[in-house]
Amino acid sequence: MSVSFNEFMYVSQESWMAKSNKDLKEKIRAEDLKYFVEPGLEFNPFLTGESTSNRLPVIGPKTIPGVYIDILDSHEANLMAIEMLSGGTASLAIAVDEKSDFDILFEGIYLDMIRLVLVVKSGFEEVRQHLDTFFKEHNTDFPKEIIIKSEKYIKGFKNAVGNLKSDLSFQKRLNLAASILNNHVGQGLENLTIEISLKQDFLAQIAELRAIRILWANILNSNNASFYPLTIITNIDTCNQNIKDKHPLIAVNFMLMSAYFGMSDIAFGCPVSEEKEMARLSLNIQHIFKEESLLDKVKDPTAGSYIIESLTDMMVENTLIIK
């Protein structure tokens, strides 16, 4: 039995709101209801297809799961990395400093088979020299997939030049992202990574990730620049907080899900420091997203969602792009 959507009667926004007002018995008017994210991001939630811009789907990658190991001891970090790789992570972020021993840290890890982010805590120049020495001694070039997380750009290194903190508003984060993207294109640099700490507003977080990719395409177009990929890393910086008296993993579930729906390149769950259980559980959550829910199998999975499309449009339109 097949069903044609033409069999369903079209309901206009006006008739929908009139029926809602009747049901609400004038206690509150449908016209006064607002979906509120933050000042400047609010609208009436009675949306139809005419409410959105009918934008083409946003092109994004399949999200891969990651684990951040916030342990500076090279031996302990290596043991934890191998354990998390055995648990199925496809990406690692590892804290390093000038004392890190890369022969110990990378032992038993096939760097060409994972996405690796090195989070430099201190001694950036020393870390760079030690890495160069390590790869020369192993007769191999510096892997292109390794990302060095530092505010300083060094030629030949892929660099996370921007970190959008979760305590900033969406509008401030988007304007910061646009500034970073503009400056990057202006310098003629082709490798760009932005790290985003996920916020708890599920729908708005998906829209923000989509909006950043649209802004990137718009900035490249306005600068007549060739298209090249933007790497978006997402992380969670609220893992150890009991949010509204709920177990933190409840919030972590939704934040990680927004990273997949928003098509981030890499999603890092709870970090590993002294306690690894939260990191293991949030990694398992990502396996469920990929293997059971198949969240990474659809291009732009929220395209056609009127509220997310509307939020995406508002975020793009409200963001200042300096040409």
N, C-alpha and C positions, 0 to 999 in steps of 0.2 A: 504494500500500500504506500503510495507516494502522496505527499502533502505539498501543495503550492501555497506559498505565503500570500499569493494574491487572493486566496480564499478568506483571509482575515480582513476585517474592516479597518480602514485607516482611522486612527484617532489623532486629531489635531491637538496641539499644545493647549489651545483655548478650551476645547471640550474636556480635555483631561483635567485642567485646573478647575473648570466649572463643576465637574463631578466631585473633585476633591473638596471644594468649598462646601458642597452640599453635605458630603460625609462628615466634614469637620464641624458642621452646624454653627458656622460663624464664630466659633471659639477662637480661631486664628485663620487668617486668610492664606491661601496657597501662594498668592503673590508675594507675601511677606516672608516666606520661608527662605532660608539661605543655607547653602553649603559653604561653610567658613573654614578656610585653612589658616590664613593670616591676613592682616590688612592689605588690600590690593588683590587678594586671591579669594574672592567670594562671588557666588552667583546663585540664582534660583535653580534648584535641582530638577525642575520639570523640563527636561531636555528631550528634544526629538532630533531626527536626522538633519533638520534645517538649522539646528543650533550650532553645528560644527562646520569646519571649513572643507570637509571632504578631502583632506590631505592624503597623499599617497602614503602607504605604510612606511614606517621608519626602518631603515636598514641597520641591523645590529647583529652581533655575533651570537653564537651559542655560549652561554655562560658555563664556565668550568669552576668546580669547587676548589677552595684553597684553605690552608691553615697557616696562621701566623704564630711562629715560635719566638716568644719574647724571652729568650734565654741566651745570655752572652757567653756562657761556658761552652766552648766549641765541642767538647766531648758529649756533654749532656744534650746540647742542641742537636747533634748528629743522631744520637740514639732516639730522640723524640721525633726527628724528621723521618727516620726510617720506619718508626712505628706508625706515623700518620700516613706515610706512603703505602704501607701495608694495609692501612684502613681505607685506601682508595682515593686519597686526595690527588688532584692533578696539578696543583700548584702549591708552592711553599713561599712564605715570607719569613725571613730569618733575621733576627737582630744581630748586627756585627759592630765591632769597633776596631781600633788600631791593634788590639791584642788578639784578635781572632786568628786562629790557625786554620787556613783553608784546606790543608791536607787532611786535617782531622775532621773539619766540618763537612766536607764533601765526600768523605770516604763511603763507598757503597752506594752513592747517589748518582744516577745517570742524568747529568744535567741537560743533555739534549732531548730528554723525554718528558721534561716538566717545564712549567713556567715558574721562574724563580725571581723573587723580589728580595733584594738585600736592603734592610732598613739600617742605615748608618747612624749609630747613636753618637759617635764622636770620632774624630780623626779621619775625616773624609779622604784627604790626600794619602795618608798612610794606607787606608783600605784600598784605594785605587792601585797604589804601587804593589801591595801584596797580591792583589788579584792579577795584575799584569804578570808578576813573577810566577804565580801559580800556573797560569795558562801557558806561559812560555816553557816552563819546566815540563809540562805535559804535552808539549808540541801541538798545541791547538789554538785556534783563534778564539777571541772572547765571544762567547755565544750571544747572538743577537737577541735571544729571548730573555736574557737576564736584564732586569730593571733595577737600577740603583735609585733608591728613594732618598733624595736629597734636594734641597732648594737650589743647589748650584748645578748648572748645566755643564757637562764636560763632553766634548765631541767624542763620538764613538760609544757613548753610554746612553741607553734609553733611560729617561729620567722622569720621575713623578714630580713634575714642577708645581703641581697645585694640590693642596689638601683642603677639601671643603668640610669644615667641622660641623658636627651635628647641632651645636648650640647656635649657629647662625640661622637666620630666616632663609626661606627658599629664595626670596628675591635678592638678598645679599649674596647668597651662594651663586646664583645664576649670573649676577653682574660680575662677581669675582671670576667665575669660569670664563665669561666672555672676554674679560680683560686678559686673562692668561692665554686664551686661544688667539686673540688679536696680536698680542706681543710675540707669541711663538711664530705665527705666520710672518709677522714683520721682520723677524730675524732670519727667516728662510730655513728654519729648522724643521725637519720632517718627522722626527720621532717625538711623540708627545703622549704622556700618560697623566691622567688626572685621577686622584684618589678621593673618594667620597665616603664620608661617614654617614651611614644610613640613618634617616629619621624615622620616627614611629608612625607618621601619617602615611598609611599604606598606599592610598590612591595618589596622593600628591607626590610621593617618592617615585612611583612609577613614571608619573608625568615629567618629573624633573630629569630623570635619566633620558627619557625620550627627547625632551626639550634640548638637552645639551648636545645630542647628536644633530638635531636640526640646526642649532646655532653654529655648530662646527661646519656644516655644509654651507650655511649662509655666509659665514666669514670667509671660507675658501672661495666661494663664488664672488663675493664683493671685492676680493683681492686678486681675482683672476688667477688663483693658484690651482695647481693640479691637486686632485683629490688623493689623499693618503689617509690611512687609518688613524683613528683616535682610540687609544686604549683607556678604558674606564675600569678602575679597580674600586670595588666597594668593600667596606669593612664595618664592623659593629663595635662601638666604643661604650656600650651600655650593658655588657654581658653580666656584670656583677651587681647590677642594681635590681632590687625588687620593685618592679614598676607597678604602681597602684595595687600593691599587696598580691600581685600575681607572680608565679614563678617566672624568672627572667627568660626561660626558654620559650614561653608563649609569645613574648615580644620578639625574640630572636627568630622564631618561625616566620612571622609576618614580614620582618625586615629582610630576611634572606629571600623570601618569596618575591618581594618587590624588586630585588636585584635581578632575579630571573625574568620576571615579566618586563622589567625595564631594560633587559639585555646588556647588563654589564659584562665585560670580558672575563673578569675574575671576581668571585664573591668569597671573601674571607669571613668565616664565622667567628666564634669566640676565640680569643688568642690563648695560646698555651704559655703559661708562666710556671708557677709551682703546681697549680691545679690543672690537670689535663681533661677531667671528665666532661666539663662543659664544651671544650673544643671537640672532643670525640663525638658528643651528642649532636652538636650543630653540624658536624661533617656528615653524620648519618642522616640528618634532616635533608641535606642537599642531595644525598643519594636517593632518597625517596622522591624528591622533586624531579630528578633526572630519570630514574629507572622505573618508577611507578606512575608518577603524575605526568611525566614527559613534558615538563614545562619548557624545555629547551628545543623542542621539536617543531615549533611553529614560529614563523617569522612575524615579529611584532604582534605578539599574542593578544594585546589589548586594543589593537586597531579596531575601530567600530564601537568601542565603549564611549558613549557620549560624554560621560563625566570626565574620563581620563583624556579624551581628545580635547575637551573644552579647557581643562587645566593645562594641558600641553600648549594649546594655542595662546592662552593668557600668559603663561610663563615666557614663551618666545616673544610675544608682542611687548611685554613689559620690560624686557631686558635690553639694556643700552648696548648697541654695537657701534664701536668707534671705527670708522673707515679710514 
